[in-house]
Amino acid sequence: MQHFYAYISRLKLIQRWGLMRSTQPENDMEHTMQVVFISHGLALLANTKFNKNIDTELVIALAAYHDVGEVITGDLPTPVKYNNPTIEQSYKELEKMANDHLLSMLDEPLKGEYEKYLKPDKNSYEWKLVKAADKIAAYIKCIEEEKAGNQEFSNAKKSIYQTILNMDMPEVQVFVEESLPSFSLSLDEISKGINA
């Protein structure tokens, strides 16, 4: 019996933003789906506007599994995870062990197939797109919280936005300019733009 799929379905039980007061709780599965959509969009922008040859299916799969180890580790808050180099290195080792454990739940040849998603090439452009989408999704969460009147996320919003701006990825800049502003709008404002 392979427990892999039952285990990763528990992503919906892993709450994000553990140190922050949220008006709308967010779990890892919800976050993952948003990262999938944004990653895919970034990959399509890279291919259509910048003539890159991005493997969009790989981007989708990498995005789908980018936080899967958190079913074992939980979502460690960013201020803790990056507090100092020792904690950061220890957490990377913990993430690796968690992903190894998940892979051990699979039989061959599935294990070999999933390795490229749970142990991605972190130098690949596909992975960099997923990491950019992960930051964009976090920024969107900050926007949503501010729209709900919650100022708890204002510093995180500024910091994350600066990180996004510092990325030297043209498709990310296009997304920031053309798509990100919509997340600050109400449904009526978005709908008005559709019907104009």
Helices and strands as residue ranges (DSSP letters): H 4-8, G 9-13, H 28-49, H 56-64, H 70-73, H 78-81, H 85-104, H 110-118, H 125-147, G 151-153, H 154-165, H 170-178, G 180-184, H 187-195
